[in-house]
Structure formats: structure tokens, C-alpha cells
Amino acid sequence: MHLRLLTLLFLILAAPAFAEENLDDFWNESYRQEALGKYQAAMEVMNNWLHLHPNHEFSIMRRGWLYYLQGKHNESIKDYQKALSLNDKSLEARLGMMLPLMAQNKWREAMVYGRQIDELAPWNYYAHVRMLRCEEALEQWNTLADHALQVYLRYPSDATIIVYLARAYEKLGNARGAEKAWLDVLERVPGHVEASQYLASHHRR
């Protein structure tokens, strides 16, 4: 009887260690499959976990990301919506939501989430870059120029933002502004193809 009690006590004490080891193996396998580009396999691992933990916020967002990588945008949106229902303060779920919406050319819907992020965390870099992309797709050139300039003032070393500014100036016929912006892009990314092509076509190198 004493031996049985000792064995039971050992198993109880060892259980957290076993669980931790299995959990580590689980996440390693999920990330390994993703790194191999096997998004479906990585997602199947997530589904096994979510079957046991259906309201695990991070796992739901991760599965949403894996759905997005597979082009399953509606499924991705559903997962990000569920993550938001579990945590309505989540910036990450809103950022994630923007991606499948943008992939479906639902630019205005994506902008809604970008604005929500800006209200919760003003000047979040990723939210603003994605909103710039939406404004470009909607051909809102004046809005894009003004917005890109404001974001540029917050992130002056970032070439991506200046690219949007340069494109907006081009569309607005502001040749001087476009040239200056493309030159600024080249300072940050020497050899940038789009900037080099523009400047070459306008006889500047």
C-alpha cells in the first residue's frame, strides 16, 4: 500500500513536467511545419490543441494566421473575430483581421480595423502601413499623400512609408514632391527598383 501511494505521488508531481514537455513538442511541431511551408499540417496541429482548449486566444489567432497563409480568408476572418470576442482590447487580432480583408480587396472594411487600432494605440506602425495600402487601392491620392506625410514624420527612416508618399505625389502630378520622395527612398534603400526607374525616366540619377 505504501509503495502504491509513493507511485501515485510521483505521478502527480511529475505530471506538470510531462505536460510541459508535451506542450513544448506541440509548439515546436507547429512552428516547424510552418517554416517548411506546410501550413495545413501546422494548422492541423493547432486544431488538435484547440479541440482540447477551444478558447485559447493565442492559438485561435495563430490558426487565423495559418488560414491566411493558405488563402482561406473567410476562415481566417472568423478566427480573428473569435479572438476579438475573447479579448476586445487586442490590437493583434485587429491587425490580423486586416490581412484577409485586404487580400479580398475589402479595403474599406480593413480601414475600419485600422482606425480602431489608431484609437487604441495612436500611430501604430503596422496599422498605418496597412491603411496606406488601402488608401492606395482606393485611389484616394490626396488622403494618401497627407496620411503618408504624417506617418513619415513619426517614422522618418522607413522607406516603405516614403514609397507611398512618392506614389501619391506622382498621381497628383507633383513632380517635384515625387522626385524628392524617391530620392529619400534611395537614401534608405540604395538600388530600390521603383525609385531608380522613376528617377531614370525623369532623367535623374
VENZI-V569867 format. One record per helix or strand of 2 or more residues. SS is the DSSP state (2 for helix, 1 for strand). FROM is the first residue (numbers start at 1). TO is the last residue. Records with the same first field share a line. If there is no record, write none. Layout:
SS=FROM-TO, FROM-TO
This chain:
2=2-35, 39-52, 57-69, 73-86, 91-103, 107-120, 125-137, 141-154, 159-171, 175-188, 193-201
